[in-house]
Amino acid sequence: MSDLDRAAVLDALDAVYRNVTAVTGGLGEADLMRPSRCAGWAVADVLYHELLDARRALRTFASPADRPPDRDYVSYWTGYAPGGAADHAEESAAHARYVRIAAAAYPPGALAWEWSETAAAAGRAGRACAHPAVTTQGHVLTVTDFAATLAVEAAVHYLDLTVALPGAPAPEPASLAPGAAGPRRAAWCPAPGRLGRRHRRPQGDRPRAPHRGGPPGAGPLGRQVPPLRLTHFLLIPELSEGAA
């Protein structure tokens, strides 16, 4: 178990979910088709991927574990270390295609609306969850540690979907604290050398060795997150629509 403060973690999750809602709520169809930092995905695709994660949050907060935690908010990411997804390229590509097809089926405004409703519900579910630990993707985490992984995922993807949206507000500081060490990128995001200038990630999103005590300003959420590269990570099957 980690020493994270549950209220602070849930505040961070709420902050980044609010960022995503604020920037996508007023987007028209043309803006939703702008490129993201994830290769082959437009803004709408990244938003749909995030919607899948918010749905997973709702399932997980309602899935109490019957065994002790086997991961915390740091060790959860070890399965996504460089080389850890070498055998999952086909699965990752299939998920990337699925997301593009599913996102394209939404009429203008509907995807942002479903995201806003689901993300808000996920935040409420996290605060109401009374289980000591929950299960997701084959692992058991405390509610606090699980919420921290959600905040990391959402903070990274907020930067992904706003790369070509010059009017997007800067992310709230609270939402960036969990992801300060850059612990994960999705399987379909290209390696740094394959990114065009418009899609290059910000300096703070560069993979790096963990700092003692976490990166400056990261707080306890930034401690000793494994250094991971930005390409070819394991696709989580539960992120697909048909997963339970």
LUMTI-215071 format. One record per residue (C-alpha): residue number from 1; residue in three letters; z, x, y. Coordinates in pm, whole numbers, plus 50000, padded with zeros to 5 digits. Each point is the difference from the previous one (the first is absolute). Example, Ala and Ser with C-alpha at 12.3 -4.5 7.8 and 13.67 -1.06 7.14 Angstrom:
<atoms>
[atom 1,'ALA',[50780,51230,49550]]
[atom 2,'SER',[49934,50137,50344]]
</atoms>
This chain:
<atoms>
[atom 1,'MET',[50000,50000,50000]]
[atom 2,'SER',[49927,50118,50351]]
[atom 3,'ASP',[50219,50003,50308]]
[atom 4,'LEU',[49763,49794,50214]]
[atom 5,'ASP',[50133,49728,50226]]
[atom 6,'ARG',[49860,49670,49880]]
[atom 7,'ALA',[49992,49834,50342]]
[atom 8,'ALA',[49816,50298,50154]]
[atom 9,'VAL',[49742,50003,49721]]
[atom 10,'LEU',[49933,49627,50029]]
[atom 11,'ASP',[49972,50040,50377]]
[atom 12,'ALA',[49737,50270,49943]]
[atom 13,'LEU',[49809,49774,49762]]
[atom 14,'ASP',[50010,49712,50247]]
[atom 15,'ALA',[49881,50230,50278]]
[atom 16,'VAL',[49690,50122,49820]]
[atom 17,'TYR',[49915,49654,49870]]
[atom 18,'ARG',[50024,49872,50358]]
[atom 19,'ASN',[49765,50280,50109]]
[atom 20,'VAL',[49740,49899,49744]]
[atom 21,'THR',[50033,49633,50093]]
[atom 22,'ALA',[49970,50071,50373]]
[atom 23,'VAL',[49688,50211,49969]]
[atom 24,'THR',[49813,49782,49751]]
[atom 25,'GLY',[50091,49652,50123]]
[atom 26,'GLY',[49745,49994,50280]]
[atom 27,'LEU',[49717,50188,49831]]
[atom 28,'GLY',[49659,49840,49973]]
[atom 29,'GLU',[49762,50046,49712]]
[atom 30,'ALA',[49830,50300,50162]]
[atom 31,'ASP',[50331,50182,50047]]
[atom 32,'LEU',[50105,49927,49643]]
[atom 33,'MET',[49681,50177,49889]]
[atom 34,'ARG',[50079,50317,50194]]
[atom 35,'PRO',[50055,50309,49782]]
[atom 36,'SER',[50345,50102,49887]]
[atom 37,'ARG',[50134,50340,49904]]
[atom 38,'CYS',[49953,49906,49632]]
[atom 39,'ALA',[49655,50090,49869]]
[atom 40,'GLY',[49785,49695,49936]]
[atom 41,'TRP',[50250,49754,50146]]
[atom 42,'ALA',[49981,49807,50324]]
[atom 43,'VAL',[50303,49876,50193]]
[atom 44,'ALA',[49995,49672,49805]]
[atom 45,'ASP',[50011,50187,49670]]
[atom 46,'VAL',[50307,50200,50096]]
[atom 47,'LEU',[50166,49680,50122]]
[atom 48,'TYR',[49931,49828,49668]]
[atom 49,'HIS',[50142,50299,49814]]
[atom 50,'GLU',[50313,49969,50213]]
[atom 51,'LEU',[50012,49628,49924]]
[atom 52,'LEU',[50009,50085,49630]]
[atom 53,'ASP',[50299,50225,50065]]
[atom 54,'ALA',[50182,49725,50192]]
[atom 55,'ARG',[49937,49764,49708]]
[atom 56,'ARG',[50139,50265,49766]]
[atom 57,'ALA',[50307,50021,50222]]
[atom 58,'LEU',[50061,49627,49958]]
[atom 59,'ARG',[49976,50034,49621]]
[atom 60,'THR',[50218,50307,49990]]
[atom 61,'PHE',[50282,49866,50216]]
[atom 62,'ALA',[50018,49714,49748]]
[atom 63,'SER',[49994,50233,49696]]
[atom 64,'PRO',[50352,50130,49928]]
[atom 65,'ALA',[50023,50304,49776]]
[atom 66,'ASP',[50195,50001,49674]]
[atom 67,'ARG',[50052,50377,50001]]
[atom 68,'PRO',[50112,50264,50251]]
[atom 69,'PRO',[49753,50141,50256]]
[atom 70,'ASP',[49773,50275,49871]]
[atom 71,'ARG',[49837,50074,50338]]
[atom 72,'ASP',[50108,50020,50360]]
[atom 73,'TYR',[49787,49993,50316]]
[atom 74,'VAL',[49918,50371,49952]]
[atom 75,'SER',[49947,50034,49625]]
[atom 76,'TYR',[49790,49683,49998]]
[atom 77,'TRP',[49713,50204,50148]]
[atom 78,'THR',[50001,50280,49743]]
[atom 79,'GLY',[49743,49814,49792]]
[atom 80,'TYR',[49758,50035,50291]]
[atom 81,'ALA',[50016,50378,50027]]
[atom 82,'PRO',[49673,50202,50002]]
[atom 83,'GLY',[49827,49980,49665]]
[atom 84,'GLY',[50211,49706,49888]]
[atom 85,'ALA',[49710,49753,50009]]
[atom 86,'ALA',[49723,50206,49846]]
[atom 87,'ASP',[49952,49749,49718]]
[atom 88,'HIS',[49994,49687,50219]]
[atom 89,'ALA',[49680,50042,50201]]
[atom 90,'GLU',[49824,49702,49842]]
[atom 91,'GLU',[50301,49774,50045]]
[atom 92,'SER',[50035,50108,50361]]
[atom 93,'ALA',[49633,49935,50071]]
[atom 94,'ALA',[50022,49657,49838]]
[atom 95,'HIS',[50294,49907,50221]]
[atom 96,'ALA',[49818,50122,50309]]
[atom 97,'ARG',[49703,49777,49912]]
[atom 98,'TYR',[50227,49705,49927]]
[atom 99,'VAL',[50167,50032,50339]]
[atom 100,'ARG',[49666,50010,50185]]
[atom 101,'ILE',[49876,49690,49817]]
[atom 102,'ALA',[50324,49804,50046]]
[atom 103,'ALA',[50037,50088,50368]]
[atom 104,'ALA',[49639,49898,50069]]
[atom 105,'ALA',[50067,49651,49861]]
[atom 106,'TYR',[50246,49911,50278]]
[atom 107,'PRO',[49865,49807,50299]]
[atom 108,'PRO',[50077,50150,50344]]
[atom 109,'GLY',[50367,49973,50082]]
[atom 110,'ALA',[50113,49892,49653]]
[atom 111,'LEU',[50084,50347,49871]]
[atom 112,'ALA',[50211,50090,50304]]
[atom 113,'TRP',[50179,49665,49975]]
[atom 114,'GLU',[50085,50047,49632]]
[atom 115,'TRP',[50117,50354,50070]]
[atom 116,'SER',[50229,49889,50282]]
[atom 117,'GLU',[50155,49721,49792]]
[atom 118,'THR',[50044,50214,49688]]
[atom 119,'ALA',[50133,50306,50184]]
[atom 120,'ALA',[50259,49791,50184]]
[atom 121,'ALA',[50105,49836,49674]]
[atom 122,'ALA',[50031,50339,49832]]
[atom 123,'GLY',[50229,50121,50277]]
[atom 124,'ARG',[50221,49693,49967]]
[atom 125,'ALA',[50006,50039,49622]]
[atom 126,'GLY',[50116,50359,50033]]
[atom 127,'ARG',[50291,49903,50223]]
[atom 128,'ALA',[50096,49711,49772]]
[atom 129,'CYS',[49971,50197,49675]]
[atom 130,'ALA',[50341,50023,49835]]
[atom 131,'HIS',[49895,50204,49698]]
[atom 132,'PRO',[50137,50355,49982]]
[atom 133,'ALA',[49670,50128,49859]]
[atom 134,'VAL',[49649,49866,49942]]
[atom 135,'THR',[49710,50091,49780]]
[atom 136,'THR',[49644,50080,50106]]
[atom 137,'GLN',[49711,50193,49848]]
[atom 138,'GLY',[50202,50096,49694]]
[atom 139,'HIS',[50294,50146,50194]]
[atom 140,'VAL',[50337,49885,50126]]
[atom 141,'LEU',[50110,50064,50358]]
[atom 142,'THR',[50281,49873,50216]]
[atom 143,'VAL',[49888,49737,50250]]
[atom 144,'THR',[50047,50253,50280]]
[atom 145,'ASP',[49790,50268,49832]]
[atom 146,'PHE',[49727,49751,49914]]
[atom 147,'ALA',[49986,49876,50359]]
[atom 148,'ALA',[49968,50362,50117]]
[atom 149,'THR',[49693,50049,49779]]
[atom 150,'LEU',[49845,49685,50149]]
[atom 151,'ALA',[50062,50130,50351]]
[atom 152,'VAL',[49835,50333,49915]]
[atom 153,'GLU',[49695,49827,49857]]
[atom 154,'ALA',[49963,49768,50296]]
[atom 155,'ALA',[50053,50273,50261]]
[atom 156,'VAL',[49726,50215,49848]]
[atom 157,'HIS',[49757,49709,49977]]
[atom 158,'TYR',[50073,49890,50356]]
[atom 159,'LEU',[49860,50335,50110]]
[atom 160,'ASP',[49706,49950,49763]]
[atom 161,'LEU',[49895,49663,50134]]
[atom 162,'THR',[50038,50087,50369]]
[atom 163,'VAL',[49788,50317,50002]]
[atom 164,'ALA',[49702,49817,50154]]
[atom 165,'LEU',[50202,49747,50203]]
[atom 166,'PRO',[50057,50178,50333]]
[atom 167,'GLY',[50207,49714,50141]]
[atom 168,'ALA',[50253,50004,49717]]
[atom 169,'PRO',[50359,50065,50108]]
[atom 170,'ALA',[50178,50308,49877]]
[atom 171,'PRO',[50219,49935,49698]]
[atom 172,'GLU',[50365,49936,50068]]
[atom 173,'PRO',[50212,50312,49936]]
[atom 174,'ALA',[50213,49815,49745]]
[atom 175,'SER',[49694,49934,49787]]
[atom 176,'LEU',[49901,50367,49985]]
[atom 177,'ALA',[50335,50141,49892]]
[atom 178,'PRO',[49955,49926,49627]]
[atom 179,'GLY',[49653,50159,49995]]
[atom 180,'ALA',[50071,50308,50208]]
[atom 181,'ALA',[49936,50233,49707]]
[atom 182,'GLY',[49665,49837,49914]]
[atom 183,'PRO',[50092,49912,49640]]
[atom 184,'ARG',[49702,49799,49885]]
[atom 185,'ARG',[49638,49914,50056]]
[atom 186,'ALA',[49795,49744,49809]]
[atom 187,'ALA',[49772,50111,49719]]
[atom 188,'TRP',[49681,49926,50195]]
[atom 189,'CYS',[50083,50197,50314]]
[atom 190,'PRO',[49783,50314,50014]]
[atom 191,'ALA',[50119,50356,50009]]
[atom 192,'PRO',[50032,50153,50350]]
[atom 193,'GLY',[49675,50193,49972]]
[atom 194,'ARG',[49802,49681,49936]]
[atom 195,'LEU',[50122,49816,50309]]
[atom 196,'GLY',[49773,49956,50298]]
[atom 197,'ARG',[50143,50078,50344]]
[atom 198,'ARG',[50060,49632,50074]]
[atom 199,'HIS',[50199,49960,49678]]
[atom 200,'ARG',[50216,50310,50012]]
[atom 201,'ARG',[50367,49922,49960]]
[atom 202,'PRO',[50252,50088,50271]]
[atom 203,'GLN',[50179,50332,49982]]
[atom 204,'GLY',[50323,49833,49892]]
[atom 205,'ASP',[49831,49857,49690]]
[atom 206,'ARG',[49921,50342,49852]]
[atom 207,'PRO',[50163,50075,49661]]
[atom 208,'ARG',[50269,50261,50020]]
[atom 209,'ALA',[50287,50148,49810]]
[atom 210,'PRO',[50326,49811,50044]]
[atom 211,'HIS',[50232,50114,50276]]
[atom 212,'ARG',[50363,50062,49929]]
[atom 213,'GLY',[50166,49680,50111]]
[atom 214,'GLY',[49662,49839,50075]]
[atom 215,'PRO',[49748,50046,50278]]
[atom 216,'PRO',[50125,49998,50357]]
[atom 217,'GLY',[50081,49648,50111]]
[atom 218,'ALA',[49949,49854,49653]]
[atom 219,'GLY',[50364,49922,49935]]
[atom 220,'PRO',[50125,49963,49641]]
[atom 221,'LEU',[49680,49826,49893]]
[atom 222,'GLY',[49804,50323,50040]]
[atom 223,'ARG',[50204,50218,49769]]
[atom 224,'GLN',[49827,50202,49729]]
[atom 225,'VAL',[49699,49776,49944]]
[atom 226,'PRO',[49765,50181,49762]]
[atom 227,'PRO',[49697,50158,50169]]
[atom 228,'LEU',[49692,49803,49898]]
[atom 229,'ARG',[49634,50042,50078]]
[atom 230,'LEU',[49792,49725,50157]]
[atom 231,'THR',[49757,49917,49722]]
[atom 232,'HIS',[49964,49873,49643]]
[atom 233,'PHE',[50341,49848,49942]]
[atom 234,'LEU',[50087,49770,49715]]
[atom 235,'LEU',[49899,49640,50054]]
[atom 236,'ILE',[50288,49765,49940]]
[atom 237,'PRO',[49870,49726,49769]]
[atom 238,'GLU',[50252,49752,50144]]
[atom 239,'LEU',[49821,50017,50333]]
[atom 240,'SER',[49710,49809,49851]]
[atom 241,'GLU',[49997,49625,50048]]
[atom 242,'GLY',[50035,49919,49631]]
[atom 243,'ALA',[50319,50201,49951]]
[atom 244,'ALA',[50325,49821,49937]]
</atoms>
